[in-house]
């Protein structure tokens, strides 16, 4: 769903599903480092940091909204209340 390489121009908002954050470990396995729930932004911090140190996957059917990062930035720069809520 999202890989550690970095920003691709979209933010992801989980609508339905149970995603998890994971890191690849040396032997090729995955180590889960966090769980998220529906209505979570999966990669909001990438807008600030520019890259992720983990990847995201879902193990069940899911629905994700892809929000253009430039539109999201416009919304948050124009709406201080929205920015504070996040």
Steps between C-alpha positions, in 0.01 A plus 500: 500500500783739586871437503786656692648667193325831555223730392310431178280810499203348683383460858309187587194499723382157614125470445453128571760252621774435753840611371829447675839667480793267453872500442692243302762316704826346383375144458218619269223484758281793601484653845169671573566828678148640527133451426252755372122510473251637252494876461874523571730684263758239412783728396423854615847541652660444158383849405722637775794257495508423127549125548383202704724258687234229476246357257125446534295192421152364557416137559130527413288671240526873543396830350738793488447859385794651313513875561733715287765640733491846342122523557543389860773759554271768356218398737721503808666830412159666458334338801677534833226301677551203269875514555454504878258208483757282327 
